[in-house]
Amino acid sequence: MTPPIKLLLLDIGGVLLTDGWETKSREEAAELFSLDTVDVNQRHRNTFDAYESGKITLDEYLDLVVFYEERSFSREEFKQFMMAQSKPYPDTIEYIAQLKQQFHLPIATVNNEPLELNEHRINTFHLKKVIDVFVSSCYVNMRKPDPKMYQLALNMMQAKPEETLYIDDRKVYTEIAAKLGINAIHHTSLTSTQQQLAGFGLILP
């Protein structure tokens, strides 16, 4: 018999919100600000791991990716565009909030996110109302798929793997969780996730 779920771990981008700074957003930025898309993406790949792991700041990231030469637009204009790419999935946020209340579930994230984007997203979409602890890459200086990040979340929340459920829209990350003995759901839609949650006894009245 499967033990009852006592901890819910979530990704943010792709589950509660859109991704914060994905390829499509960078391509739109390149078009809007008349940048070389190939160059932007190459520079992004070379620097984003350090930014997402909290090892460089947003300004340092932008110095390397965009403002390594004179531009006709300001740094603030570009930052505003970056922040505006984040949109909520209100139905999913509300559903998770109801699960938390109904089953008295503590909830933590295991998410890859750079500091400034992470804090913008947390504050703009009031995620602290739903999530108790943010085990974000920018805070812990490691990134998924590092197994230590999942283990850190378990340790911080004092939870056993078999009593924990992890939800992520990227299958490879759910596979890492599963190897650690954590129950995992590959999120493709709210309906699909609700059906899978039911299999763990997490059904709203």
Secondary structure in CASP SS format (residue, H / E / C, confidence):
PFRMAT SS
TARGET T0000
AUTHOR 0000-0000-0000
METHOD secondary structure of the structure
MODEL  1
M C 1.00
T C 1.00
P C 1.00
P C 1.00
I C 1.00
K C 1.00
L E 1.00
L E 1.00
L E 1.00
L E 1.00
D C 1.00
I C 1.00
G E 1.00
G C 1.00
V C 1.00
L C 1.00
L E 1.00
T C 1.00
D C 1.00
G C 1.00
W C 1.00
E C 1.00
T H 1.00
K H 1.00
S H 1.00
R H 1.00
E H 1.00
E H 1.00
A H 1.00
A H 1.00
E H 1.00
L H 1.00
F C 1.00
S C 1.00
L C 1.00
D C 1.00
T H 1.00
V H 1.00
D H 1.00
V H 1.00
N H 1.00
Q H 1.00
R H 1.00
H H 1.00
R H 1.00
N H 1.00
T H 1.00
F H 1.00
D H 1.00
A H 1.00
Y H 1.00
E H 1.00
S C 1.00
G C 1.00
K C 1.00
I C 1.00
T C 1.00
L H 1.00
D H 1.00
E H 1.00
Y H 1.00
L H 1.00
D H 1.00
L H 1.00
V H 1.00
V C 1.00
F C 1.00
Y C 1.00
E C 1.00
E C 1.00
R C 1.00
S C 1.00
F C 1.00
S C 1.00
R H 1.00
E H 1.00
E H 1.00
F H 1.00
K H 1.00
Q H 1.00
F H 1.00
M H 1.00
M H 1.00
A H 1.00
Q C 1.00
S C 1.00
K C 1.00
P E 1.00
Y C 1.00
P H 1.00
D H 1.00
T H 1.00
I H 1.00
E H 1.00
Y H 1.00
I H 1.00
A H 1.00
Q H 1.00
L H 1.00
K H 1.00
Q H 1.00
Q H 1.00
F H 1.00
H C 1.00
L C 1.00
P C 1.00
I E 1.00
A E 1.00
T E 1.00
V E 1.00
N E 1.00
N C 1.00
E C 1.00
P C 1.00
L H 1.00
E H 1.00
L H 1.00
N H 1.00
E H 1.00
H H 1.00
R H 1.00
I H 1.00
N H 1.00
T H 1.00
F C 1.00
H C 1.00
L H 1.00
K H 1.00
K H 1.00
V C 1.00
I C 1.00
D C 1.00
V E 1.00
F E 1.00
V E 1.00
S E 1.00
S H 1.00
C H 1.00
Y H 1.00
V H 1.00
N C 1.00
M C 1.00
R C 1.00
K C 1.00
P C 1.00
D C 1.00
P H 1.00
K H 1.00
M H 1.00
Y H 1.00
Q H 1.00
L H 1.00
A H 1.00
L H 1.00
N H 1.00
M H 1.00
M H 1.00
Q C 1.00
A C 1.00
K C 1.00
P H 1.00
E H 1.00
E H 1.00
T E 1.00
L E 1.00
Y E 1.00
I E 1.00
D E 1.00
D C 1.00
R C 1.00
K H 1.00
V H 1.00
Y H 1.00
T H 1.00
E H 1.00
I H 1.00
A H 1.00
A H 1.00
K H 1.00
L C 1.00
G C 1.00
I C 1.00
N E 1.00
A E 1.00
I E 1.00
H E 1.00
H C 1.00
T C 1.00
S C 1.00
L H 1.00
T H 1.00
S H 1.00
T H 1.00
Q H 1.00
Q H 1.00
Q H 1.00
L H 1.00
A H 1.00
G C 1.00
F C 1.00
G C 1.00
L C 1.00
I C 1.00
L C 1.00
P C 1.00
END
